[in-house]
């Protein structure tokens, strides 16, 4: 997938999860969607900056560290743990949805981790 396709995928996912935020039972879907959008933004950033990215999330933290992107790796792994707890756990952490809404609002339109921005 080319960088622009990853950007479009991230924007499409974000648009969808924003429309779900008023739904009281959508926490799992919102968490999963935010995780998916973040993955797409990381792929976009890495493809833009390094002309390479992973096509799956397995060992993404290790890959980011190999590029010298420790902050992005740490951020991704924290988000992945939030996702796992909400998806595979009993009830999603009520703070997770709030965290993801704040993350979305704070990071603006281009919601990729800053460590993968093109320099």
VENKA-V733831 format. One record per helix or strand. SS is the DSSP state (H for helix, E for strand). FROM is the first residue (numbers start at 1). TO is the last residue. Records with the same first field share a line. If there is no record, write none. Layout:
SS = FROM-TO / FROM-TO
This chain:
H = 3-20 / 27-50 / 60-66 / 70-88 / 94-107 / 114-116
